[in-house]
Amino acid sequence: MDSATGALALADGTVFAGFGAGAAGVKTGELCFNTAITGYQEILTDPSYAQQIILFTFPHIGNVGANPEDHEESTPPAANAARGAVFREPITPPSNWRAAEDFGAWLARKGIIGLSGIDTRALTRRIRELGMPKAAICHQPGGKIDFNNLVAAAQAWPGLDDADLAADVVQEAPFEHSEGLWMPGKGHVPMGNAEFHAVVVDFGVKKNILRNLANVGARATVLNGDATAEQILALKPDGVVLSNGPGDPAATYLRCGDMIRTLIASGIPILGICLGHQMLALALGAKTKKMAQGHHGANHPVKDLVTGKVEIVSMNHGFTVDVDTLPAGVSESHRSLFDGTNSGLAVEGKPIISVQHHPEASPGPQDSFYLFERFAGLMRTHRGK
């Protein structure tokens, strides 16, 4: 394409030419597709997307613009997670009462490369058949794209296997959080008197996880994954949350496994989410494995095996817990109805809730908000003891 100002190259040499947007330059990462039809700003600011390029299967992106209230990163180091975004159509002008910025301008300010004019259906089918490839995305406003160099950049990128990316999206200093969920006409309202105190171990925590905790009466002290169990328990929390985050859980577990095992042994209520869920599984004696195309979207059906309820959830993960390796006393609590992979664990005799999906639902739907209420119940019982 002679008029191309952007391109996407895969490590196998395949190149897709199109029209660049957002930041200029070249970025490398793992290419995955996301099937959500809303919430592109929340998706692109989710720290779990570190070193990934997101292909949106919904063709029209940009109609709600961008605003300062819908960012999901909780710390400055987590502000640069996703590296690129691929769309079918050019970015749509904003037409929403909350829009404060054009989406293309927002992408440029965030350092995210955008690319449109791509056959996203063909590329999605390719990922479904062959898995998530190493890729390089570029935006060259003046054209003159060196496709050979772009392919070489994709091939040189090391990939996500064995990568402890959670260490790159957290800050050293602890911080407190007590801001609640967004309310129409009010914005994010500070919570009142807290009933609980939760310690959140940050591996790339989404801001709406912290807000949902506030919504059930829990103020949060946020520590990064280098904290020891002794440091966490010294704060006398009513419960501990192991957050979402990017990268290979087995790699991050090498750094944080001792802490998680000690927390489990202490009997304190634990809520594990996404990466936190996977590392809980590792600490309990199970194994994790890489998925072919992962789960990325806001329309995934998951069954609660205890209640029989089916909920539609947000998901974002490229690794999964291998249910064939679950030890005695650990059972599945939730299961994906798309492919049968694990989406939750229960531990006999322990106050643990552990889910693969995202109960904070950003972007939606809100079927899993009850998990925060369930966790509050565990903290209430623990406090009573």
C-alpha positions in Angstrom: 0.0 0.0 0.0 1.8 3.1 -1.3 -0.2 5.5 0.9 0.3 3.5 4.2 1.3 5.4 7.2 1.2 2.5 9.6 1.7 -1.3 9.6 1.6 -4.4 11.7 4.2 -7.1 11.2 4.1 -10.6 12.6 7.1 -12.7 13.5 6.4 -15.2 10.7 6.9 -12.4 8.2 3.2 -11.5 7.5 2.6 -7.8 7.2 -0.6 -5.8 7.3 -0.4 -2.2 6.0 -2.8 0.5 7.0 -3.1 4.0 8.4 -1.4 5.0 11.6 -2.8 7.0 14.5 -1.9 8.0 18.0 1.8 7.9 18.8 4.5 7.7 16.1 7.3 5.2 16.1 7.6 1.4 16.5 6.4 -0.8 19.4 6.7 -4.6 19.8 4.5 -6.9 21.8 2.2 -9.9 21.8 -0.8 -9.5 19.6 -4.2 -10.5 21.1 -7.8 -9.8 20.2 -10.5 -8.3 22.4 -14.2 -8.9 21.7 -15.6 -6.1 23.9 -17.8 -3.6 22.2 -17.4 -0.9 24.9 -14.7 0.3 27.2 -11.7 0.7 24.9 -10.2 3.3 27.3 -10.4 1.0 30.3 -8.9 -1.9 28.2 -5.9 0.2 27.0 -5.2 1.4 30.5 -5.4 -2.1 32.1 -1.9 -2.9 33.4 -2.5 -6.6 32.6 -2.0 -5.6 28.9 1.7 -4.7 29.5 3.7 -5.5 26.4 0.6 -6.4 24.3 -1.0 -5.0 21.2 -4.7 -5.2 21.2 -6.8 -6.0 18.1 -10.4 -4.8 18.6 -12.9 -7.0 16.9 -15.6 -4.3 17.2 -15.0 -2.2 14.0 -15.9 1.3 15.2 -13.7 2.7 18.0 -13.5 6.2 19.3 -17.1 7.3 19.5 -17.1 8.1 23.3 -13.7 9.8 23.1 -11.6 9.7 26.2 -11.8 11.2 29.7 -9.7 11.4 32.8 -12.1 9.4 35.0 -11.9 6.0 33.1 -8.2 5.2 33.5 -7.6 1.8 35.1 -4.0 2.1 36.1 -3.4 2.8 39.8 0.2 4.0 39.8 2.5 6.0 37.4 4.6 2.9 36.4 1.4 1.2 35.3 0.4 4.1 33.0 2.3 2.7 30.0 1.1 -0.9 29.6 -0.5 -1.6 26.2 1.8 -0.8 23.3 -0.6 -0.6 20.4 -4.2 -0.9 19.2 -5.6 -2.1 15.9 -9.0 -1.2 14.5 -11.0 -1.9 11.3 -12.2 1.6 10.7 -10.5 5.0 11.2 -11.0 6.4 14.7 -14.6 7.7 15.1 -15.0 11.4 16.2 -16.2 11.6 19.8 -19.9 12.0 20.4 -20.5 11.5 24.2 -21.3 13.8 27.0 -18.3 12.6 29.0 -15.8 13.0 26.3 -12.9 15.3 27.2 -10.5 14.4 24.5 -10.4 12.9 21.0 -9.4 9.3 21.2 -6.6 9.7 18.6 -5.1 12.6 20.6 -5.4 10.5 23.8 -3.5 7.6 22.2 -0.7 10.0 21.2 -0.5 11.4 24.7 -0.4 7.9 26.2 2.3 6.7 23.8 0.1 4.1 22.2 0.4 3.4 18.5 -3.0 3.0 16.7 -3.5 1.4 13.3 -6.7 1.2 11.2 -7.6 -0.1 7.7 -6.7 -3.7 8.7 -8.8 -6.7 7.9 -9.5 -7.4 11.6 -11.7 -10.5 10.9 -8.9 -12.2 9.0 -6.3 -11.3 11.7 -8.7 -12.6 14.4 -9.2 -15.9 12.6 -5.4 -16.2 12.3 -4.9 -15.7 16.0 -7.6 -18.3 16.8 -6.0 -20.8 14.6 -2.3 -20.1 15.2 -2.2 -18.4 18.6 -1.1 -15.0 19.8 2.0 -14.0 17.7 4.9 -11.8 18.4 4.3 -8.6 16.5 5.6 -5.1 15.8 3.3 -2.1 15.1 4.4 1.2 13.6 3.1 4.6 12.8 5.1 6.6 10.3 3.2 9.8 9.5 5.4 10.5 6.4 5.1 6.9 5.1 8.4 5.2 4.1 7.9 2.1 6.2 10.7 -0.4 6.2 8.7 -3.7 6.3 11.7 -5.9 6.6 12.9 -4.0 9.7 9.4 -4.2 11.2 9.4 -8.0 10.8 12.9 -8.2 12.3 11.7 -6.2 15.3 8.8 -8.6 15.8 11.1 -11.6 15.6 13.6 -10.1 18.1 10.9 -9.4 20.8 11.5 -12.0 23.5 7.8 -12.8 24.3 5.8 -13.2 27.5 6.9 -16.7 28.5 9.0 -16.6 31.7 8.5 -12.8 31.9 7.8 -11.2 35.4 6.1 -8.1 33.9 4.3 -7.4 37.2 7.5 -5.9 38.6 7.4 -3.2 35.9 3.8 -1.9 36.6 4.0 -1.2 40.3 5.5 1.5 42.5 7.8 1.0 45.5 5.9 3.2 48.0 2.7 1.9 49.6 -0.4 4.0 49.2 -4.0 4.2 50.7 -7.2 4.1 48.7 -10.8 4.9 49.8 -12.4 6.3 46.6 -15.7 4.7 45.6 -17.3 3.8 42.4 -18.3 6.4 39.8 -21.8 7.9 40.3 -23.7 9.9 37.7 -23.5 13.6 38.6 -21.1 12.9 41.4 -18.1 11.3 39.9 -15.9 9.1 42.2 -17.2 9.8 45.7 -14.9 9.2 48.7 -16.2 6.4 51.0 -17.5 7.1 54.5 -16.3 5.2 57.6 -14.7 2.0 56.6 -15.9 -1.3 58.1 -12.9 -3.2 56.9 -9.2 -2.7 56.2 -7.8 -4.8 53.3 -4.3 -5.0 52.1 -4.0 -5.2 48.3 -0.9 -6.8 47.0 -0.3 -4.9 43.7 0.8 -6.8 40.7 -0.8 -4.2 38.4 -4.1 -3.6 40.2 -7.0 -2.0 38.3 -8.4 1.1 40.0 -11.9 -0.2 39.9 -10.9 -3.2 42.0 -9.9 -0.7 44.7 -13.2 1.2 44.2 -15.2 -1.9 44.5 -13.5 -2.7 47.8 -14.5 0.7 49.0 -18.0 0.1 47.8 -18.3 -2.8 50.2 -16.8 -0.9 53.1 -13.1 -1.7 52.8 -10.4 0.9 52.7 -7.3 -0.4 51.0 -3.6 -0.3 51.8 -1.7 -1.1 48.6 1.7 -2.8 48.8 3.7 -4.1 45.8 4.5 -7.8 45.3 7.9 -7.5 47.0 6.2 -7.1 50.4 6.7 -10.0 52.8 3.8 -11.8 54.5 5.1 -10.5 57.8 4.9 -6.9 56.6 1.3 -7.5 55.3 0.1 -9.2 58.5 1.7 -6.6 60.7 -0.8 -4.1 59.3 -3.6 -6.3 60.9 -5.8 -6.4 57.8 -9.2 -8.0 57.8 -8.3 -9.6 54.4 -5.8 -9.6 51.6 -6.4 -9.1 47.8 -3.9 -10.5 45.3 -4.5 -8.4 42.3 -4.5 -8.8 38.5 -1.3 -8.1 36.5 0.6 -8.9 33.4 3.1 -11.6 32.4 3.8 -15.2 33.2 2.4 -16.2 36.6 5.1 -18.8 37.1 7.8 -16.1 36.7 6.2 -13.7 39.2 5.6 -16.6 41.6 9.3 -17.1 41.8 9.5 -13.7 43.4 6.3 -13.8 45.5 5.5 -17.4 46.2 6.9 -17.5 49.8 4.7 -14.6 50.7 1.5 -16.1 49.2 2.1 -19.5 50.9 2.5 -17.8 54.3 -0.7 -15.8 53.8 -2.6 -19.0 53.0 -1.2 -20.7 56.1 -2.2 -17.8 58.3 -5.9 -18.3 57.6 -6.6 -14.7 56.7 -9.3 -14.2 54.0 -7.8 -13.9 50.6 -9.3 -12.7 47.3 -7.3 -13.6 44.2 -8.0 -12.0 40.9 -6.6 -13.0 37.5 -2.8 -13.1 38.0 -3.4 -13.3 41.7 -5.7 -16.2 41.1 -3.1 -18.0 39.1 -0.4 -17.5 41.7 -2.7 -18.7 44.5 -3.1 -21.9 42.4 0.7 -22.2 42.2 1.0 -21.7 45.9 -1.6 -24.4 46.5 0.4 -26.9 44.4 -1.2 -26.6 41.0 0.4 -25.5 37.7 -0.3 -22.8 35.1 0.1 -22.9 31.3 0.1 -20.6 28.3 -3.1 -20.3 26.3 -3.2 -20.3 22.5 -5.3 -17.1 22.1 -6.2 -16.3 25.7 -9.4 -14.7 26.9 -9.9 -11.0 26.3 -13.4 -9.5 26.3 -16.4 -8.3 28.2 -18.8 -11.0 27.0 -17.5 -14.3 28.4 -19.9 -16.8 30.0 -18.7 -18.3 33.3 -20.5 -20.8 35.4 -20.4 -20.7 39.2 -20.2 -24.4 39.9 -21.6 -24.0 43.5 -24.7 -22.1 42.7 -25.2 -23.1 39.1 -25.5 -19.5 38.1 -24.1 -18.4 34.7 -22.6 -14.9 34.7 -21.2 -12.8 31.8 -17.8 -11.4 32.8 -14.8 -9.4 31.7 -11.7 -11.4 31.1 -8.1 -10.6 30.2 -5.5 -13.3 30.5 -3.1 -15.3 28.4 -2.3 -18.0 31.0 -4.6 -20.4 32.8 -4.6 -22.8 35.7 -4.2 -26.4 34.6 -7.2 -28.1 36.4 -5.6 -31.5 35.9 -2.9 -30.5 38.4 -5.2 -29.3 41.2 -4.2 -31.0 44.5 -6.5 -32.6 47.1 -8.6 -30.0 48.9 -8.6 -27.6 46.0 -11.6 -27.6 43.6 -13.0 -25.6 40.8 -15.5 -23.0 41.8 -16.0 -21.3 38.3 -15.5 -22.5 34.8 -15.5 -20.8 31.4 -18.3 -21.9 29.2 -16.4 -20.9 26.1 -13.7 -23.5 26.3 -14.0 -25.2 29.7 -10.9 -23.6 31.2 -10.7 -22.8 34.9 -12.2 -19.5 36.1 -12.1 -20.0 39.9 -10.9 -22.1 42.8 -12.2 -23.0 46.2 -10.0 -24.3 49.0 -11.3 -26.7 51.7 -11.2 -25.1 55.1 -9.7 -21.8 54.0 -11.5 -18.4 53.5 -10.3 -18.0 50.0 -12.1 -16.6 46.9 -10.1 -17.0 43.7 -11.3 -16.1 40.2 -9.7 -15.8 36.8 -12.2 -13.3 35.5 -12.4 -9.6 36.5 -15.2 -9.0 39.1 -14.6 -5.2 39.0 -16.2 -5.3 35.5 -14.3 -2.5 33.8 -15.6 -2.5 31.1 -18.8 -4.3 32.3 -20.9 -6.2 32.7 -21.5 -6.2 36.5 -22.6 -9.8 37.0 -19.6 -10.5 39.3 -19.8 -7.6 41.7 -21.2 -10.1 44.2 -17.7 -11.5 44.7 -16.7 -8.4 46.6 -19.7 -8.8 48.8 -18.8 -12.4 49.4 -15.2 -11.3 50.3 -16.6 -8.7 52.7 -18.6 -11.6 54.3 -15.3 -13.5 54.8 -13.7 -10.5 56.4 -16.7 -10.0 58.7 -16.5 -13.5 59.9 -12.7 -13.4 60.3 -13.1 -10.2 62.3 -15.7 -11.9 64.5 -13.2 -14.6 65.4 
